[in-house]
Amino acid sequence: MNRDVRVTFFQVKSDAEKRERIIRLAEEYFEKKEPLVIQLPHQKALEYVDLLLWRAPKESFLPHTIKDEPTQDFIVLTSSGNNPNGARSVLNLCPE
């Protein structure tokens, strides 16, 4: 399989800006009904982003799930190398 891979780096200057970027990207993908995997380094980070997406945006929340097994959910948080929803886009929040 020969797929073109495109990498986009986002520059953020503060933790608040990083949280806003995560929320904004998740919103965009959810509204377009396109799958997105948010890759996180460990359980504590999974819990943090999980709470973030349930509490933001302030007037709503972003439906999502934490899964490593196949799912139809649009926004999936995972700390494994799996792609549970077959997303073409991954928001990698891991150090590597």
N, C-alpha and C positions, 0 to 999 in steps of 0.2 A: 504494500500500500504506500503510495507516494502522496503525502499530504503536505501542502505548504504550511509551515509553522510561522506564526507571527507573534512576536513578543512585544508587549507594551509595558514600559516602566512608568509608574506614577510617582512623582516626587511630592512628598508631604513634609511639612516643616514642623508639625506638632502632632501629639496624640489625638487631639480633637479633630484635626484635619484628616488624619488617618481613619478615624471612626466615620466621619462624614463621607469619605471616599468609599468605604465599604458599604455603607447604607445606600449611597447613590447608585453604585454599580448593581447592587442586589435589586434595587427598585427598577432600574432600567431593564434588566433581564427578566424580572417577573412581569413587568408591564408588556414586554414584547413576547412573553410566553416562550422564552428561550432558556434551556437549562444552563445552570451555572454551578460549578463546584467551587467551594471555598476550602482550600487546603490549609490546614492548621497544624502546628508542630506537636501539640500535646493536648491532653484532656482539659487542663486549666484554660487554654486558649479556646478550645471548643465551647466550654461553658461561658466564657466571656462574650464571644461573638453571638452565641445563642441568645443570651440575655439582651445584648445590644439590638438584635433584629426583632425581638419581641417587644422592645420598648420604643423603637424608632421606626418610622417617623412618629413624632409626638401625637399626631391626629389619628394614627393607625398602627399597624404592625406589619411585618413582612413574613408571610407564611414560609416555613422552611422546615427541614428535618436534619437530624444527625444520623447518617447511615453509612455503612460500608457495603451493604448488599444492594442489588438492583432495585431501583425505585423510579416512579414516574414524577416525583416531586421536582419542581423547577429549580429550587435553591436547596443545595445539599452541602452540609458541613461535614468534613471528614478529616481524620488525621492519618488515614492509611493512604497508600498510593493508588487506591481504586478510583474509578470514575463511575459511581453508582447510578447516575442518571444519563450517562452517555453524552455529557456536555462537550461541546467543542471549545468552551472557554473555561479556564481555571484561574481563579484569583488565588495566587500562591502567597500565603502569609508566613511561609516557613523561611528560616534563615538561609537554607541552601537553594 
